[in-house]
Amino acid sequence: MAATSFLIFISFLSLAAPRSLSAASPYLSPATFFKNYERMLSTFKIFIYAPQKPFNYTATPSSSLHAALLHSPFLTADADEAHLFFIPFPPDISTRSLARLVRELRWNFPFWNRTLGADHFFVHPSGIDFSADRNILELKKNSVQISIFPTVSGLFIPHKDVTFLPHAPPSLPHAPRNGTAEFLGYLKWDGKTEKELVEDLKSDGEFAIESQPSDHLGRVKSSKFCVFLYNGGVSWLPEAMAHGCVPAVIVDRPIQDLPLMDVLRWGEMAVLVGPAAGASGLKRLLRGVKEEDYGRMRRSCASAAHHLRWNAEAQPYDAFHMLIYQLWLRRHTVRYARREPPNLES
């Protein structure tokens, strides 16, 4: 069918845990995840470099991560016991200043040179680009970059870098809906992304398209699917999932930067759709999801939503802890052995 020709299947998203573990488990491997999470809580340590020039974070997820880390048991003042090293810098740092920062780490501390930065991480909301400068190149290639989803293709290195979602106002989870949803799909539009597709959807009464909704939460609760344009605003994704509105992401390429890709079975929680077939193709595809599969997706979404939510104070398994867990999974690095000078007296 034409509708299925634009569905983007991502093979690595299908590495799901056996169905016998849970009919609606959002995890790739539940047993491994919960065991490793507990190990992380009791053993993981992070050392934060003190900025040579103090700066103030703006009200971004970067500031939330930094503040939460400062008040967490993961922080250590003993660099020798640290598994990873956090390099804080302002998001608007210039290329020259960033190169100088890494160069000073190389000169003034012993840790960078042990791994060429592979046990270091940094936060940059949009991601940094490659550079001819040796220092930035090592930072980009070796250190773990934390950026905000979605990250521009080319600025994100899969399996090394991680993403997290920007803040969204929290709302209480909604009990599973009974009866028939009012809308097949709901899109909170930014007014510019995928204009042609959105204009077509506006003419279909089964879709609610609003730029400034007066009752955003009501639309979420009354829709089967919440439609997200990959580059058009995804901050309310956890809210949609918590209220049982299954995400349908419009994207023209395989997604490699989904948050928590090491943990969650996104293929069981979201529909990934290409824009080429337009509104009619999207409608056929969403209508083609079997009710049994849809119910399982809704339950998985509700189970996973709290992992993507930032709290004023960090809570177990919330976005802060899951971001730390992603770093914990990347703590294994090849450390270069220190060569001692030969003993000339022996």
C-alpha positions as MATLAB code, in Angstrom:
seq = 'MAATSFLIFISFLSLAAPRSLSAASPYLSPATFFKNYERMLSTFKIFIYAPQKPFNYTATPSSSLHAALLHSPFLTADADEAHLFFIPFPPDISTRSLARLVRELRWNFPFWNRTLGADHFFVHPSGIDFSADRNILELKKNSVQISIFPTVSGLFIPHKDVTFLPHAPPSLPHAPRNGTAEFLGYLKWDGKTEKELVEDLKSDGEFAIESQPSDHLGRVKSSKFCVFLYNGGVSWLPEAMAHGCVPAVIVDRPIQDLPLMDVLRWGEMAVLVGPAAGASGLKRLLRGVKEEDYGRMRRSCASAAHHLRWNAEAQPYDAFHMLIYQLWLRRHTVRYARREPPNLES';
ca = [
       0.000    0.000    0.000;
       1.122    3.581   -0.650;
       0.617    4.471    3.009;
       3.153    1.931    4.168;
       5.765    3.022    1.646;
       6.605    6.105    3.674;
       6.667    4.476    7.086;
      10.230    4.618    8.314;
      11.233    1.362    9.937;
      14.390    1.608   12.017;
      15.826   -1.834   12.580;
      17.750   -0.980   15.734;
      14.542    0.230   17.375;
      13.131   -3.270   17.062;
      15.652   -4.824   19.433;
      12.893   -5.325   21.959;
      12.806   -7.471   25.055;
      10.856  -10.725   24.722;
       7.098  -10.295   24.856;
       6.959  -12.748   27.752;
       8.629  -10.166   30.012;
       5.852   -7.639   29.581;
       3.156   -7.192   27.004;
       3.588   -3.435   27.208;
       7.106   -2.936   28.566;
       8.793    0.233   27.293;
      12.281   -1.151   27.967;
      14.721   -2.868   25.645;
      15.783   -5.088   28.547;
      13.876   -4.499   31.811;
      15.981   -6.845   33.952;
      19.262   -5.321   32.775;
      18.053   -1.751   33.111;
      16.822   -1.965   36.707;
      19.877   -3.920   37.852;
      22.268   -1.461   36.211;
      20.349    1.544   37.543;
      20.875    0.365   41.111;
      24.576   -0.211   40.446;
      24.831    3.300   39.051;
      23.281    4.829   42.167;
      25.814    3.177   44.460;
      29.033    3.503   42.448;
      29.008    6.261   39.808;
      31.109    9.380   40.434;
      31.512   12.551   38.368;
      34.109   15.297   38.784;
      33.245   18.825   37.628;
      35.997   21.163   36.467;
      35.727   24.612   38.005;
      35.363   27.242   35.244;
      38.292   29.664   35.196;
      35.813   32.433   34.455;
      32.515   31.952   36.328;
      29.400   32.268   34.200;
      25.669   32.094   34.764;
      23.577   29.516   32.974;
      20.422   30.785   31.368;
      17.149   29.030   32.240;
      17.818   25.969   30.074;
      18.088   22.222   30.629;
      21.846   22.810   30.832;
      21.354   24.782   34.041;
      19.007   22.118   35.420;
      21.552   19.365   34.804;
      24.358   21.355   36.362;
      22.305   22.344   39.419;
      20.977   18.827   39.968;
      24.461   17.340   39.624;
      25.872   19.731   42.215;
      23.325   18.447   44.760;
      23.529   14.778   43.839;
      25.491   11.849   45.319;
      27.220   11.417   41.953;
      29.404   14.478   42.511;
      32.919   13.906   43.817;
      35.672   16.335   44.779;
      38.271   13.567   44.375;
      39.136   13.416   40.694;
      41.007   10.137   41.181;
      37.768    8.294   42.015;
      35.773    9.861   39.165;
      34.495    7.764   36.273;
      33.691   10.794   34.113;
      34.685   14.456   34.020;
      32.183   17.244   33.290;
      33.426   20.300   31.346;
      31.002   23.181   31.992;
      30.944   26.114   29.584;
      28.298   28.623   28.449;
      26.169   27.607   25.451;
      27.203   30.694   23.474;
      30.945   30.056   23.821;
      33.026   30.997   20.759;
      35.093   28.460   18.840;
      38.297   30.182   19.894;
      37.329   30.201   23.572;
      36.292   26.537   23.452;
      39.620   25.558   21.884;
      41.455   27.512   24.576;
      39.412   25.815   27.306;
      40.315   22.312   26.096;
      43.955   23.327   25.645;
      44.089   24.521   29.261;
      42.610   21.217   30.437;
      45.334   19.421   28.514;
      48.085   21.558   30.033;
      46.871   21.959   33.611;
      45.279   18.591   34.462;
      46.448   14.996   33.948;
      43.032   13.546   33.147;
      42.422   14.661   29.563;
      45.629   13.164   28.185;
      44.946    9.736   29.671;
      42.102    9.164   27.226;
      42.275   12.168   24.869;
      38.998   13.256   26.444;
      37.071    9.996   26.076;
      36.068   10.017   29.764;
      34.856   13.623   29.588;
      31.438   15.047   28.733;
      29.938   18.441   28.044;
      26.555   20.067   27.401;
      25.806   22.091   24.292;
      22.102   22.567   23.458;
      22.467   22.460   19.665;
      25.669   20.412   19.467;
      29.124   21.549   18.351;
      30.488   21.108   14.847;
      33.771   19.570   13.763;
      36.748   21.899   13.579;
      40.274   21.944   12.196;
      41.518   22.866   15.660;
      42.994   19.798   17.366;
      41.425   20.592   20.732;
      37.864   20.966   19.459;
      38.291   17.964   17.167;
      39.257   15.752   20.117;
      36.369   17.151   22.158;
      33.902   16.457   19.345;
      35.179   12.986   18.416;
      36.021   11.594   21.841;
      33.999   13.283   24.587;
      30.306   12.611   25.192;
      28.151   15.465   23.931;
      24.796   16.106   25.604;
      22.449   18.115   23.397;
      18.739   18.845   23.175;
      16.560   16.641   20.983;
      16.393   16.988   18.050;
      20.002   17.718   17.098;
      20.930   18.766   13.568;
      22.250   15.859   11.492;
      26.042   15.935   11.480;
      26.296   17.516   14.926;
      25.335   14.276   16.698;
      27.456   11.110   16.789;
      25.233    8.038   17.418;
      26.177    5.617   20.208;
      28.532    8.194   21.759;
      26.438   11.336   22.182;
      23.136   11.574   24.042;
      20.149   13.912   23.874;
      17.492   15.005   26.297;
      14.267   16.910   25.984;
      13.816   20.575   26.855;
      11.654   21.512   29.799;
       7.887   21.471   29.546;
       5.352   22.359   32.255;
       4.574   19.155   34.186;
       1.059   17.819   34.361;
      -0.440   14.939   36.240;
      -0.834   11.647   34.357;
      -4.290   10.946   33.062;
      -6.093    7.678   33.603;
      -6.474    5.499   30.488;
      -9.197    6.898   28.304;
     -12.483    5.052   27.829;
     -14.597    5.380   24.724;
     -13.739    6.958   21.396;
     -11.258    9.813   21.015;
     -12.580   13.030   19.509;
      -9.603   13.451   17.164;
      -7.396   10.997   15.304;
      -4.448   13.362   15.608;
      -3.496   16.597   17.361;
      -0.652   18.909   16.329;
       0.563   21.933   18.251;
       2.080   23.770   15.298;
       4.930   26.281   15.375;
       3.490   28.069   12.336;
       6.370   27.354    9.960;
       7.469   23.699    9.822;
       6.029   21.495    7.022;
       3.536   24.159    5.967;
       2.096   22.253    3.002;
       1.431   19.121    5.040;
      -0.088   21.098    7.903;
      -2.378   23.081    5.612;
      -3.712   19.800    4.219;
      -4.276   18.439    7.728;
      -6.187   21.568    8.702;
      -8.898   20.734    6.173;
      -9.486   17.314    7.742;
     -11.910   17.312   10.655;
     -10.208   14.304   12.241;
      -7.115   16.398   13.015;
      -6.854   19.286   15.472;
      -4.162   21.758   14.354;
      -3.537   24.737   16.620;
      -0.674   27.201   17.010;
      -1.872   28.745   20.275;
      -4.341   26.266   21.750;
      -6.635   27.551   24.469;
      -6.990   24.020   25.849;
      -3.777   22.209   24.965;
      -4.180   19.513   27.604;
      -7.768   18.913   26.567;
      -6.655   18.360   22.978;
      -3.992   15.903   24.136;
      -6.483   13.897   26.174;
      -9.055   13.795   23.395;
      -6.700   12.622   20.619;
      -5.469    9.140   19.735;
      -2.180   10.368   18.299;
      -0.154   13.487   19.032;
       1.638   14.588   15.877;
       5.153   15.990   16.194;
       7.172   17.603   13.431;
      10.760   16.491   14.004;
      12.136   20.043   13.839;
       8.971   21.779   14.964;
       8.843   21.580   18.752;
       8.847   18.402   20.846;
       9.032   19.735   24.416;
       5.539   18.431   25.228;
       6.354   14.860   24.163;
       6.484   13.516   27.781;
       3.157   15.208   28.540;
       1.505   13.588   25.523;
       2.874   10.171   26.446;
       1.776   10.491   30.081;
      -1.790   11.201   28.974;
      -1.902    8.271   26.573;
      -1.569   10.205   23.321;
       0.724    8.085   21.140;
       3.419   10.157   19.359;
       3.429   10.210   15.559;
       6.689   11.848   14.481;
       6.914   13.346   10.982;
      10.508   12.953    9.844;
      12.152   12.377    6.462;
      15.086   10.254    7.650;
      15.912    7.604   10.259;
      16.153    9.110   13.731;
      19.404    8.398   15.542;
      19.169   10.918   18.372;
      15.989    9.932   20.227;
      16.367   10.370   24.000;
      17.165    7.194   25.948;
      17.725    5.068   22.861;
      19.859    2.739   25.005;
      16.905    2.082   27.286;
      13.499    2.578   25.652;
      11.788    0.654   22.865;
      10.723    3.645   20.798;
       9.496    1.330   18.068;
       6.804    0.168   20.516;
       5.804    3.664   21.626;
       5.832    5.900   18.560;
       4.905    5.919   14.882;
       7.616    7.359   12.639;
       6.248    8.769    9.413;
       7.743   10.387    6.338;
       6.072   13.564    5.001;
       6.012   12.558    1.316;
       2.526   10.969    1.194;
       0.892   14.017    2.729;
      -2.134   14.271    4.958;
      -4.086   11.459    3.317;
      -1.214    9.018    3.684;
      -0.686    9.984    7.318;
      -4.376    9.450    8.016;
      -4.403    6.007    6.366;
      -1.345    4.980    8.315;
      -2.683    6.075   11.709;
      -6.050    4.479   11.012;
      -4.223    1.288   10.067;
      -2.745    0.794   13.558;
      -4.612   -2.140   15.101;
      -6.436   -1.426   18.343;
      -4.497   -4.162   20.148;
      -1.192   -2.607   19.064;
      -2.448    0.876   19.865;
      -3.435   -0.114   23.400;
      -0.001   -1.609   23.993;
       1.678    1.547   22.674;
      -0.415    3.763   24.985;
       0.495    1.684   28.033;
       4.179    1.742   27.129;
       4.045    5.509   26.659;
       2.454    6.015   30.057;
       5.098    3.798   31.683;
       8.004    5.631   30.054;
       6.827    9.239   30.299;
       8.258    9.955   33.759;
      11.747    9.054   32.478;
      11.576   12.105   30.195;
      10.248   14.624   32.723;
      12.437   17.129   34.556;
      11.453   17.876   38.144;
      12.244   20.901   40.296;
      14.007   18.454   42.613;
      15.410   15.279   41.088;
      13.265   12.183   41.605;
      14.163    8.504   41.079;
      14.100    7.477   37.431;
      13.315   10.996   36.192;
      15.021   12.828   33.312;
      18.036   13.826   35.419;
      18.693   10.299   36.652;
      18.122    8.813   33.205;
      20.589   11.266   31.689;
      23.123   10.254   34.347;
      22.337    6.623   33.511;
      23.170    7.279   29.860;
      26.512    8.677   30.989;
      27.061    5.683   33.254;
      26.640    3.378   30.263;
      29.458    5.319   28.560;
      31.856    5.297   31.504;
      34.045    2.507   30.117;
      36.967    4.027   28.275;
      40.381    2.800   27.266;
      42.829    4.511   29.581;
      46.375    4.880   28.378;
      48.815    3.279   30.808;
      51.198    5.689   32.456;
      54.765    4.778   31.539;
      57.145    5.035   34.456;
      60.732    6.135   33.745;
      63.233    3.237   33.690;
      65.031    2.417   36.912;
      68.653    3.095   36.040;
      69.938    1.611   39.281;
      68.575   -1.888   38.683;
];
